[in-house]
Amino acid sequence: MSNLALVYDQKDNDEINKLNEFCRYENISIDYYLVEKKFQKIMDFIVRNNVSKIFLSDAKVLDDDLYNFTEKIISLHKINIPVLCASYNFPDPFQLAIRTLSYNGKDPQRINKIKDSVNKKASRGQVLGKIPYGYKKTQSGFFQENIDQSKNVKKIFDLYNNNFNLSEISKELSITSFDENWSPQKIKHILQNDFYIGVYRRYSVVIPNSHIALITKTDFDLANKRLKNNNKRIYSKNFWNGIIYCGNCGE
């Protein structure tokens, strides 16, 4: 049984040395070095030379595309040929491939840069996506209270905690703030959004003190306790659940 290394260039000393160092770390020696992109020829070489294990100097030596790479790795596994990449951090071929290979023409490095940028903005509490009603975006990208809207948010909590129902609140706001389309569902969404007490969640991470709270935690908890109690009422399930909502309570 022999070990095969797929490489870009057998004359590239840096590439060969990288492979040899990794194989010494794995306590394995390379019997053959092969420069070949056509998978059928690789398979023929494996059979002809009784290859038992394959090492890749890089994921791209097997294929540039993630989907095609995956198909080839699966084909090798079907004939019991394990594959390792000469990477100390990601020797598993799939782990390295998803970090370096394109998929449907999308560059993973560019995607990772975008993700890093988004994560950094989130960790600083900057605006990402839709801005909750009652706030606006500053020039530096942070949340700031929108006075014209925040008064309505405060009014919603005040009315609901004084026993107005969702329908009554939406009707009241439709008269006093006709610039918005108010519905019981929109009122309920505002009442349930803990962003209004200063909580900013992004990717399951809570960023403290990222913006000014419009509502006290006491008022928020009181409103949501009432919402929870209303939700405990049991109704028989029917086809229209989740599609049609009550005009009075928003359920």
C-alpha positions in Angstrom: 0.0 0.0 0.0 1.3 3.5 -0.9 0.7 7.1 -0.1 0.0 9.7 -2.9 0.4 13.5 -2.7 -1.5 15.7 -5.1 0.5 18.9 -5.8 0.5 21.9 -8.1 4.1 21.5 -9.2 6.6 18.7 -8.3 9.5 21.2 -8.8 8.1 23.7 -6.3 10.4 23.2 -3.3 8.2 25.2 -1.0 5.2 23.1 -1.8 7.0 19.8 -1.5 8.7 20.8 1.8 5.4 21.9 3.2 4.0 18.5 2.4 7.0 16.6 3.7 7.0 18.5 7.0 3.3 17.7 7.5 3.8 14.0 6.7 6.7 13.8 9.1 4.4 15.3 11.7 1.8 12.5 10.9 4.7 10.0 10.8 4.0 9.1 7.2 6.1 9.1 4.1 5.0 10.0 0.6 5.6 7.4 -2.2 4.2 9.4 -5.2 3.7 13.0 -6.1 1.2 13.7 -8.8 0.2 16.8 -10.8 -3.2 16.0 -12.2 -6.6 17.8 -12.4 -8.6 15.1 -14.3 -10.2 13.0 -11.6 -10.5 9.9 -13.7 -6.7 9.9 -14.3 -6.2 10.3 -10.5 -8.5 7.3 -9.9 -6.6 5.2 -12.5 -3.3 6.1 -10.8 -4.8 5.1 -7.4 -5.8 1.6 -8.7 -2.6 1.1 -10.7 -0.3 2.0 -7.8 -2.3 0.5 -5.0 -2.7 3.9 -3.2 -4.2 3.7 0.3 -4.1 7.3 1.4 -4.0 10.7 -0.4 -2.5 14.0 0.8 -3.4 17.4 -0.7 -0.9 20.2 -0.6 -4.0 22.5 -0.8 -7.7 21.9 -1.4 -7.5 23.5 -4.8 -5.2 20.8 -6.2 -8.2 18.5 -6.3 -10.8 21.1 -7.5 -11.4 24.8 -7.5 -15.2 24.5 -6.8 -16.6 23.4 -3.5 -19.4 21.3 -4.9 -17.1 19.4 -7.3 -14.5 19.0 -4.6 -17.1 17.4 -2.3 -18.2 15.0 -5.0 -14.6 13.8 -5.5 -13.9 13.4 -1.8 -17.1 11.3 -1.5 -16.0 9.2 -4.4 -12.6 8.5 -2.8 -14.3 7.6 0.5 -16.5 5.1 -1.3 -13.3 3.2 -2.3 -11.9 3.6 1.3 -9.3 6.1 0.4 -8.8 8.6 3.2 -7.8 12.2 2.3 -5.8 14.7 4.4 -4.8 18.3 3.6 -1.3 19.5 4.6 -2.7 22.0 7.0 -2.1 21.8 10.7 -5.2 23.9 11.5 -7.6 22.2 9.0 -6.3 18.7 8.0 -9.9 17.6 7.3 -10.4 18.3 3.6 -14.0 19.6 4.1 -13.0 22.1 6.8 -10.2 23.5 4.6 -12.4 23.5 1.4 -15.3 25.5 2.8 -12.8 28.2 3.9 -10.9 28.4 0.6 -13.0 27.2 -2.3 -15.6 29.1 -4.2 -19.2 27.9 -4.5 -21.5 29.1 -7.3 -18.9 31.7 -8.1 -18.8 33.2 -4.6 -15.4 33.8 -3.1 -15.3 32.5 0.5 -12.6 34.9 1.5 -14.8 37.9 0.4 -17.7 36.3 2.3 -15.6 35.9 5.4 -14.4 39.5 5.2 -18.1 40.7 5.0 -19.0 38.5 8.0 -16.0 39.9 10.0 -17.1 43.4 9.2 -20.7 42.7 10.2 -19.6 41.0 13.5 -17.4 44.0 14.4 -20.2 46.4 13.8 -22.5 44.3 15.9 -20.0 44.1 18.7 -19.9 47.9 18.8 -23.6 48.2 18.8 -23.9 49.8 15.3 -26.9 49.6 13.1 -27.3 46.4 11.1 -30.4 45.9 9.0 -33.8 47.5 9.7 -33.9 50.2 12.4 -36.6 49.6 15.1 -39.4 52.1 15.2 -38.5 54.8 17.6 -34.9 55.1 16.6 -32.8 56.5 13.8 -29.2 56.1 12.6 -26.5 58.6 13.4 -23.8 59.6 10.9 -21.4 57.3 12.7 -23.8 54.3 12.4 -25.2 54.1 15.9 -28.7 54.1 17.2 -30.3 57.4 18.3 -33.7 58.2 19.7 -36.2 59.4 17.1 -38.3 61.9 19.1 -41.2 61.9 16.7 -41.5 58.1 16.8 -40.4 57.4 20.4 -43.3 59.2 21.9 -45.6 56.7 20.2 -43.6 53.8 21.6 -43.9 55.2 25.1 -47.6 55.8 24.5 -48.2 52.2 23.4 -46.7 50.8 26.6 -48.6 53.4 28.7 -51.9 52.6 27.1 -51.4 48.8 27.2 -50.4 48.9 30.8 -53.6 50.9 31.5 -55.8 48.1 30.1 -56.2 49.3 26.5 -56.2 46.3 24.2 -54.2 46.1 21.0 -57.1 47.1 18.7 -57.9 50.1 20.8 -54.3 51.3 20.7 -54.0 50.8 17.0 -57.2 52.8 16.4 -55.9 55.6 18.7 -52.6 55.8 17.0 -54.2 55.8 13.5 -56.0 59.0 14.5 -53.0 60.8 16.2 -50.1 59.4 14.1 -51.5 58.8 10.6 -48.1 58.7 9.1 -47.8 55.0 10.0 -50.1 52.0 9.2 -51.0 50.8 12.7 -52.3 47.3 13.3 -52.8 45.2 16.4 -49.9 43.0 15.2 -47.6 45.9 14.9 -48.5 47.1 18.4 -47.8 43.6 19.7 -44.5 43.4 18.0 -43.4 46.7 19.6 -44.6 45.5 23.1 -42.5 42.3 22.7 -39.3 43.9 21.4 -36.8 44.2 24.3 -34.7 46.5 22.1 -36.8 49.3 23.7 -35.3 48.5 27.2 -31.8 48.8 25.8 -31.2 45.1 24.8 -29.4 44.7 21.5 -29.0 41.1 20.2 -27.0 40.0 17.2 -26.2 36.4 16.4 -27.3 35.3 19.9 -24.9 37.8 21.5 -26.2 40.6 23.7 -24.4 44.0 23.3 -25.0 46.0 26.5 -25.4 49.8 26.6 -25.5 50.1 22.8 -28.4 52.5 22.7 -30.8 54.5 24.9 -33.7 52.6 26.4 -37.1 54.1 25.6 -39.0 52.0 28.1 -38.2 50.9 31.7 -37.8 47.2 32.4 -40.7 47.4 34.9 -43.1 48.7 32.2 -41.8 46.2 29.7 -42.2 43.3 32.0 -45.7 44.4 33.0 -46.8 44.6 29.4 -45.4 41.2 28.5 -46.9 39.6 31.5 -50.3 40.7 30.3 -49.5 39.5 26.8 -48.4 36.1 28.1 -51.6 35.8 30.2 -53.7 36.6 27.1 -51.9 34.0 25.1 -52.7 31.3 27.6 -56.3 31.3 26.5 -56.9 28.1 24.5 -58.6 28.2 21.2 -59.3 25.2 19.0 -56.9 24.9 16.1 -58.1 25.6 12.6 -56.8 26.2 9.1 -56.6 29.9 9.6 -54.4 29.9 12.7 -51.4 32.2 12.0 -53.0 33.6 8.9 -56.0 35.6 10.1 -55.8 37.7 13.3 -58.5 39.1 15.6 -59.2 42.8 15.1 -59.7 43.3 18.9 -56.8 41.5 20.5 -54.4 40.8 17.7 -54.4 37.1 18.3 
